[in-house]
Amino acid sequence: MVMTRRLPDLLDLARQAAVNSKTSLESLTQGFYAYIMYLLEHPDYLQIHLTENSWGLGPARATSEQLAAWREGLDLYAAVLQAAMDENIEEIEFNAEADLVAVTANTVQAPSAYEIIEKFKARGIQTIIGGIHASVLPHEAVRATVISAL
């Protein structure tokens, strides 16, 4: 079966893209590129993937091998996305000398941003918050008791 033979090759290409990339964005880009190139190099697989085997749209009619490959692909994708989120994390020097601390956050990061601001405010340091969260939900950012400025 073509699907069974080609899925491991495709997953290997995705794994190689993830391992050989310096950043998660590069990993995603290289993974998508490898996927597209693989489909272009194997038009028979592309035809099966798009027309003859609807398992790609849902696992209802998939074989156990296809489901395992699908799960592995999703796990790899999730790992790359987690790495992307982790790359956005830096160690914070809470004992640093500062007159002002500015924090930027998207809405998902807002609770952590408030905790960071609170720690600096406890030391008497002025704080300010910005970013998409404060822009989109300024009333919520202003209501937070830990904010000195918005």
Beta strands, then each sheet from edge to edge (+ up, - down):
strand 1: 100-104
strand 2: 126-130
sheet 1: 1+ 2+
end
